Amino acid sequence: MSKKAFDKIAEGLREAIAVARNERAPAKLHVPPEVDVKAIRAKTGLTQEDFAGTFGFTISQIREWERAGSRSRPIGSMRAYLMIIAEDAQLVMEVLKRAAAARRRAA
């Protein structure tokens, strides 16, 4: 292994240790490779149709993501958005409503 490669690995390990000890924030945020779309939607209490319409997804996306055994999964930015919805769906809805109202006023 080259010295340059070793130094990069060592730097990453030092950062990981510092993050684990809460001595610093991670350089990159982690978006998990999988999210449970059905559980997130169920938490909101919305139907597939209402969830899709409220948050800007297509109904076919929601159905495909929720179908057991489906190979289709939300991509990185969609997973991040779904995580935000899971954390505070009401806040996301308020932000989207304010943005829509601002667009109508500007028109």
Secondary structure, 3 states (H helix, E strand, C coil): CCHHHHHHHHHHHHHHHHHHCCCCCCCCCCCCCCCCHHHHHHHHCCCHHHHHHHHCCCHHHHHHHHCCCCCCCCCHHHHHHHHHHHHHHHHHHHHHHHHHHHHHHHC
